[in-house]
Amino acid sequence: MKQQIEEYWSKREVQTNVIDILLDTCWLESEQRTDGQSSMLKMFKHGLELYYIDLIKGVVYPKDAQKLYTTIDGVDDIRLPELYQVGKDKYLGAISISASAYKSLFPDGRKNPDNIARFTPCAAVLSGVAMSLYLHDINEGDITMIFINHNTQSYRALNFSSGPWISQAKNWAAERLDLRDSKIGFKACSFCNLRGGCSKSSLVTLKDLDQHLEDWIDDIVVSRNKDAEKAVSRHLKDMCKKPSKSHNDGWLHPSAMVMSECHRRFYYGLKGESKIEKIAPGLRNIFNAGHIVHDILQEPFKNDDSVVVEEMAESVQYRMHGHSDLVSPTHIGEIKSAGEWSFNKFAIEPKPSHIAQASIYGSFLKREKINILYFNKNSADLAELEVDVDHSKVEKLTDFAEAVLAFCNVDKLPPKIDDEKECKNCPYEHICK
């Protein structure tokens, strides 16, 4: 499955955000790489940017938001950053950056953004935004930029006040882009994945690139937009106060069962009791990133008759069902997204709960092999691990289901689990006594 996914995305033409070109020490790698990993990373980052812009736009600027175009006349492989005009001379944008770039901007959760524009990642982002505003004939305006760590989905909202820096930053970006026929030189090239495959021969030093940075970077007034961050956090927390219909259909769901051993929780679910999810704002953002990853990894199979996407795996006997991400004639494909640290761990040995979830799907769909696909959210690296269906884990889940059903059949409330942490996060805590 991994090979088919990477081959598909290596053939897809995915535009590069102009900011990503400016962010790279050498833009040639992001511009010239056409492998599947690079394309998937571009798609993932773009998906995150759209998610956060829609989230903040809907909560903070619900009216009159107008999207600015992202195309550049005569250029097919590069796009402008996603920007919205959210008021008179007010703009909202988002950029997804790597864990290392994010840490350089916000070390130790930096609360004070003073002088943050001096950091090269921020300067590159602002110059890309300035280039976009210039191409829209906008010479001034206050900009709120959302900086997203695409490894963890942490984010910061920063305000950049208007001023002459917009025109100067645009010139700096244009200067860097004019050098696209050059490469940085040995220090960067020695670590480049392209190496000998790079067709550029002329060299330019980092000093040459950044010599005009000082001309505009000190003119920027930066402040953290805590109001926007707090409004979004309140909105996501308020979602936990409303009844949820997710997995509340009178069936047991393997994806939830592998995370809890509380009979009472699933008894309430089978009885159709009101369910209120307790999902922290950060965790909800991680879940939404997972949805983006699923879309990316499932797309190559949408027109493949030999693989079914989101096939229902169901057992009436155990009142249990769920959707399997990918189902081939011989394998269950289970998609999981992970940050860098977790990816490095699971790429060696799959998480037991992931095997259990896929095993129950395999049991219901008569498959004996599982391909677990782990997606690294920091690099878009993809790991594929083949394992056998674990029938001991299947038996444990079906025995658990039988126990819950036995309580339901006699309308007897199961004992309450003695686990303070699980109870605190339980979607039925409000009715559990």
Secondary structure, DSSP 8 states (H G I E B T S, - for coil): -HHHHHHHHHHS---EEHHHHHHSSSHHHHHH--SHHHHHHHHHHHHHHHHHHHHHHHHH--SS-EE----BTTBSSEE---EEEEETTEEEEEEEE-HHHHHHHSGGG----TTGGGSHHHHHHHHHHHHHHHHTT----EEEEEEEETTT--EEEEEE--STHHHHHHHHHHHHHHTTTEE--HHHHTT-SSGGG----EE--HHHHHTTTHHHHTT--EEE-HHHHHHHHHHHHHGGGS---TT-SSSB-HHHHTT---HHHHHHHHTT--------HHHHHHHHHHHHHHHHHHGGGTT-TTSEEEEEEEETTTTEEEEEEEE-SSEEEEEEEE-HHHHHHHTTS--HHHHHHHHHHHHHTT--EEEEEEEETTT--EEEEEEE--HHHHHHHHHHHHHHHHHHHTT--------HHHHHT-TTTTT--
